């Protein structure tokens, strides 16, 4: 929901507008459980969950509403939630601050609104929320929870310690998985989030690449690029892109004829030399050894399409069971290979047709065709175009970043490396969707800066700000 909210904002539907709709939905359910003049107590936290309830209080003038904020108003975590609490105070609603657990006392109420914690919080309730939850459960009142009962994990429905036991839950946009195990009526309220916020990849999706402060070396993946032979630049671009996209280590397995050249592109690449001029079947055992402790393999950049190389790709995929980004000439073997590997395939539209897909100019028709082939292959596809389409047959995402300057050779190799870094730590659809967004955003930044005539290598320096640089990247 945090991703969807941020994507909606990127599409022009601000969180403040969504909060107004959420608050109105909560007020509507409260009215269903209360008669005019009934006493309503709102117990609110300092996040947007509390902000939704502050809005609801303004829609309940026919009831006697008291709002209890757990904490100080200046500690409310978002500007829009703080503004809505200040609006209650300015209009002289009964809105009070509760400093700590010892100061919490739940007034007599006919309806209690639980708006302490929302979907983004997990783990046992702290104080004063734990004391408030116990008081709410002990009250002789109807309890309405906002989005998810405080103390209940929105994904699992489980609680670590005390949690609110509501009679009704008002959740927003879509039902949360954990609510299936909550013994309460559930209303899913449409608050005006457009379907596009879940279809189009936007800046909200970048939340998955945030890093905890206690991260350790190795947490963000080891990527092996298998490529080169006929070409040297492609595997080097993929390896460097994986590093720029956050992989802790990037290895390149490449034929000896080009190994020294590939190494020369970047000192941080760890090059594994394969004897000879091409990747062939005799190298498969070595490649499997190299891949066994890697989190993702990027297979294809610069390999070429000699018969012996394609046979090697088939043998590798037949025996490998890990994550693989498949690109370039390696894509043509995918429809006929029997593999237990988890594949993220990155064809352009011509390669998509070769793999068995139905070409389509309109992105909506193309999305249907990509979804159909992904379901048939039981793998994930990222089909490149003016609108990139990512699908595993069930979930389909569309990316709109990128520009005509990116038709230059090598940008697909950069994309494969970015996807490899993301696939090392995320599922295939997330890796493909975020990878396409970041790659296109990097290309847009380069073109904004210098115009067309970009080189694929220009994208490398633009990847980190595109991924972590915020709205202005």
Secondary structure, DSSP 8 states (H G I E B T S, - for coil): -HHHHHHHHHTT--HHHHHHHHHHHHHHHHHHH--TT-EEEEEE-SSHHHHHHHHHHHT-TTSEEEEEEEB-GGG-SSHHHHHHHHHHHHTT-EEEEE-SGGG------SEEEEES--TT--SS--TTHHHHHHHHHHSSSEEEEESS-TTB-TTT--BSS-----SEEEEESS--GGGGGSSSEEEEE-----THHHHB--GGGGGGG---TT--TTTT-EEEEE--SS-SHHHHHHHHHHHHTT-SEEEEEEEHHHHHHHHHH-TT-EEEEESSSS--GGGHHHHHHHHTT-SEEEE-TT----HHHHHHHHHHHHH--SEEEE-GGGGGGGGG----SEEEE--BHHHHHHTT----SSHHHHHHHHHHHHHHHTSEEEEBSSSEEEESSS-EEEE----GGGGSTTHHHHHHHHHHHHHTTS-HHHHHHHHHHHHHHHHHHHHHHH-S---TTHHHHHHHHHHHS-TT-
